[in-house]
Amino acid sequence: MAEDRLRTPEVEDLLAALLALETPEEAYALMLDVCTVREMQEMAQRLHVARLLMSGEHYTRIQDVTGASATTISRVSKCVNYGADGYRVVIDRLWPGQGSADTGSPGPGTSAEG
């Protein structure tokens, strides 16, 4: 598979490093060291977009809430619907019920406005 070509020893080391983190503070520190500020913001935005898509929100509302472009929303939607289920696993674990078109509260650590 094409994605298996990405699983180099360095990528495996990165995955192991992520799994070794124990607190949000440790995760934040690693993200600051590994990513640019913009990369962190973009990844956070994509996760937020995925949460909104999985809760049944429409593209226009997602654009309004997140500021994401239609292209970003479309790309995230493709991953949510046809990807490796990474978004689904994380969202189901952190925000149970959100992946089933539940339009309830946005869950911990976020607001419907940001």
ZADO-1210 file (C-alpha; in nm, 4 decimals, padded with zeros to 6 digits):
<atoms>
<atom x="00.0000" y="00.0000" z="00.0000" code="MET" pos="1"/>
<atom x="00.1125" y="00.3545" z="-00.0692" code="ALA" pos="2"/>
<atom x="00.0830" y="00.4675" z="00.2927" code="GLU" pos="3"/>
<atom x="00.3184" y="00.1879" z="00.3998" code="ASP" pos="4"/>
<atom x="00.6008" y="00.3643" z="00.2119" code="ARG" pos="5"/>
<atom x="00.5660" y="00.6489" z="00.4587" code="LEU" pos="6"/>
<atom x="00.6293" y="00.4192" z="00.7570" code="ARG" pos="7"/>
<atom x="01.0023" y="00.4686" z="00.7661" code="THR" pos="8"/>
<atom x="01.2075" y="00.4030" z="01.0806" code="PRO" pos="9"/>
<atom x="01.1979" y="00.7784" z="01.1473" code="GLU" pos="10"/>
<atom x="00.8181" y="00.7841" z="01.1256" code="VAL" pos="11"/>
<atom x="00.8026" y="00.4829" z="01.3568" code="GLU" pos="12"/>
<atom x="01.0236" y="00.6747" z="01.6031" code="ASP" pos="13"/>
<atom x="00.7873" y="00.9734" z="01.5842" code="LEU" pos="14"/>
<atom x="00.4870" y="00.7491" z="01.6514" code="LEU" pos="15"/>
<atom x="00.6664" y="00.5933" z="01.9495" code="ALA" pos="16"/>
<atom x="00.7509" y="00.9415" z="02.0781" code="ALA" pos="17"/>
<atom x="00.3853" y="01.0465" z="02.0583" code="LEU" pos="18"/>
<atom x="00.2763" y="00.7342" z="02.2439" code="LEU" pos="19"/>
<atom x="00.5363" y="00.7973" z="02.5157" code="ALA" pos="20"/>
<atom x="00.3812" y="01.1322" z="02.6111" code="LEU" pos="21"/>
<atom x="00.1842" y="01.1277" z="02.9346" code="GLU" pos="22"/>
<atom x="00.0385" y="01.4759" z="02.9799" code="THR" pos="23"/>
<atom x="-00.1044" y="01.7536" z="02.7645" code="PRO" pos="24"/>
<atom x="00.1920" y="01.9679" z="02.8691" code="GLU" pos="25"/>
<atom x="00.4376" y="01.7079" z="02.7366" code="GLU" pos="26"/>
<atom x="00.2405" y="01.6809" z="02.4118" code="ALA" pos="27"/>
<atom x="00.2336" y="02.0583" z="02.3746" code="TYR" pos="28"/>
<atom x="00.6084" y="02.0843" z="02.4350" code="ALA" pos="29"/>
<atom x="00.6843" y="01.8203" z="02.1720" code="LEU" pos="30"/>
<atom x="00.4486" y="01.9823" z="01.9228" code="MET" pos="31"/>
<atom x="00.6198" y="02.3184" z="01.9764" code="LEU" pos="32"/>
<atom x="00.9567" y="02.1558" z="01.9143" code="ASP" pos="33"/>
<atom x="00.8514" y="01.9477" z="01.6121" code="VAL" pos="34"/>
<atom x="00.6067" y="02.1790" z="01.4332" code="CYS" pos="35"/>
<atom x="00.5919" y="02.5404" z="01.3356" code="THR" pos="36"/>
<atom x="00.3218" y="02.7443" z="01.5050" code="VAL" pos="37"/>
<atom x="00.1300" y="02.7499" z="01.1753" code="ARG" pos="38"/>
<atom x="00.1523" y="02.3699" z="01.1397" code="GLU" pos="39"/>
<atom x="00.0111" y="02.3264" z="01.4905" code="MET" pos="40"/>
<atom x="-00.2718" y="02.5664" z="01.4133" code="GLN" pos="41"/>
<atom x="-00.3498" y="02.3877" z="01.0867" code="GLU" pos="42"/>
<atom x="-00.3581" y="02.0446" z="01.2504" code="MET" pos="43"/>
<atom x="-00.5819" y="02.1756" z="01.5292" code="ALA" pos="44"/>
<atom x="-00.8107" y="02.3340" z="01.2695" code="GLN" pos="45"/>
<atom x="-00.8342" y="02.0058" z="01.0756" code="ARG" pos="46"/>
<atom x="-00.9293" y="01.8152" z="01.3897" code="LEU" pos="47"/>
<atom x="-01.1958" y="02.0763" z="01.4667" code="HIS" pos="48"/>
<atom x="-01.3264" y="02.0488" z="01.1098" code="VAL" pos="49"/>
<atom x="-01.3409" y="01.6687" z="01.1419" code="ALA" pos="50"/>
<atom x="-01.5366" y="01.6980" z="01.4676" code="ARG" pos="51"/>
<atom x="-01.7871" y="01.9316" z="01.3077" code="LEU" pos="52"/>
<atom x="-01.8216" y="01.7144" z="00.9976" code="LEU" pos="53"/>
<atom x="-01.8764" y="01.4062" z="01.2117" code="MET" pos="54"/>
<atom x="-02.1402" y="01.5883" z="01.4135" code="SER" pos="55"/>
<atom x="-02.3325" y="01.6639" z="01.0942" code="GLY" pos="56"/>
<atom x="-02.2488" y="02.0311" z="01.0412" code="GLU" pos="57"/>
<atom x="-02.2705" y="02.1786" z="00.6906" code="HIS" pos="58"/>
<atom x="-01.9649" y="02.3113" z="00.5069" code="TYR" pos="59"/>
<atom x="-02.0766" y="02.6753" z="00.5294" code="THR" pos="60"/>
<atom x="-02.1213" y="02.6559" z="00.9061" code="ARG" pos="61"/>
<atom x="-01.7822" y="02.4850" z="00.9395" code="ILE" pos="62"/>
<atom x="-01.6216" y="02.7639" z="00.7348" code="GLN" pos="63"/>
<atom x="-01.7855" y="03.0243" z="00.9575" code="ASP" pos="64"/>
<atom x="-01.6859" y="02.8547" z="01.2828" code="VAL" pos="65"/>
<atom x="-01.3318" y="02.7465" z="01.1954" code="THR" pos="66"/>
<atom x="-01.2192" y="02.9809" z="00.9202" code="GLY" pos="67"/>
<atom x="-01.1114" y="02.6754" z="00.7191" code="ALA" pos="68"/>
<atom x="-01.1188" y="02.6969" z="00.3424" code="SER" pos="69"/>
<atom x="-01.3580" y="02.4864" z="00.1366" code="ALA" pos="70"/>
<atom x="-01.0530" y="02.2945" z="00.0127" code="THR" pos="71"/>
<atom x="-00.9442" y="02.2084" z="00.3680" code="THR" pos="72"/>
<atom x="-01.2959" y="02.1045" z="00.4645" code="ILE" pos="73"/>
<atom x="-01.3224" y="01.8878" z="00.1543" code="SER" pos="74"/>
<atom x="-00.9844" y="01.7237" z="00.2237" code="ARG" pos="75"/>
<atom x="-01.0789" y="01.6510" z="00.5842" code="VAL" pos="76"/>
<atom x="-01.4170" y="01.5192" z="00.4724" code="SER" pos="77"/>
<atom x="-01.2443" y="01.2797" z="00.2338" code="LYS" pos="78"/>
<atom x="-01.0268" y="01.1536" z="00.5220" code="CYS" pos="79"/>
<atom x="-01.3250" y="01.1182" z="00.7548" code="VAL" pos="80"/>
<atom x="-01.5241" y="00.9266" z="00.4947" code="ASN" pos="81"/>
<atom x="-01.2571" y="00.7277" z="00.3112" code="TYR" pos="82"/>
<atom x="-00.9338" y="00.7607" z="00.5096" code="GLY" pos="83"/>
<atom x="-00.7546" y="00.5469" z="00.7641" code="ALA" pos="84"/>
<atom x="-01.0059" y="00.6289" z="01.0440" code="ASP" pos="85"/>
<atom x="-00.7525" y="00.8284" z="01.2470" code="GLY" pos="86"/>
<atom x="-00.9928" y="01.1164" z="01.3014" code="TYR" pos="87"/>
<atom x="-01.2755" y="00.8764" z="01.3875" code="ARG" pos="88"/>
<atom x="-01.0715" y="00.6875" z="01.6493" code="VAL" pos="89"/>
<atom x="-00.9574" y="01.0053" z="01.8241" code="VAL" pos="90"/>
<atom x="-01.2954" y="01.1778" z="01.8118" code="ILE" pos="91"/>
<atom x="-01.4811" y="00.8689" z="01.9329" code="ASP" pos="92"/>
<atom x="-01.2393" y="00.8367" z="02.2254" code="ARG" pos="93"/>
<atom x="-01.2206" y="01.2012" z="02.3272" code="LEU" pos="94"/>
<atom x="-01.5747" y="01.3090" z="02.2427" code="TRP" pos="95"/>
<atom x="-01.7967" y="00.9968" z="02.2537" code="PRO" pos="96"/>
<atom x="-02.1155" y="01.0284" z="02.0525" code="GLY" pos="97"/>
<atom x="-01.9864" y="01.3124" z="01.8365" code="GLN" pos="98"/>
<atom x="-01.9098" y="01.0833" z="01.5435" code="GLY" pos="99"/>
<atom x="-02.2712" y="00.9784" z="01.5010" code="SER" pos="100"/>
<atom x="-02.4112" y="01.3084" z="01.3687" code="ALA" pos="101"/>
<atom x="-02.4792" y="01.4150" z="01.7270" code="ASP" pos="102"/>
<atom x="-02.5043" y="01.7936" z="01.7185" code="THR" pos="103"/>
<atom x="-02.4812" y="01.8352" z="02.0924" code="GLY" pos="104"/>
<atom x="-02.2162" y="02.0311" z="02.2774" code="SER" pos="105"/>
<atom x="-01.8728" y="02.0598" z="02.1172" code="PRO" pos="106"/>
<atom x="-01.7042" y="01.8649" z="02.3965" code="GLY" pos="107"/>
<atom x="-01.4121" y="01.9383" z="02.6270" code="PRO" pos="108"/>
<atom x="-01.1555" y="02.2025" z="02.5493" code="GLY" pos="109"/>
<atom x="-01.3421" y="02.3820" z="02.2721" code="THR" pos="110"/>
<atom x="-01.6342" y="02.6084" z="02.2158" code="SER" pos="111"/>
<atom x="-01.8763" y="02.6278" z="01.9293" code="ALA" pos="112"/>
<atom x="-01.7224" y="02.9651" z="01.8432" code="GLU" pos="113"/>
<atom x="-01.3589" y="02.8648" z="01.8073" code="GLY" pos="114"/>
</atoms>
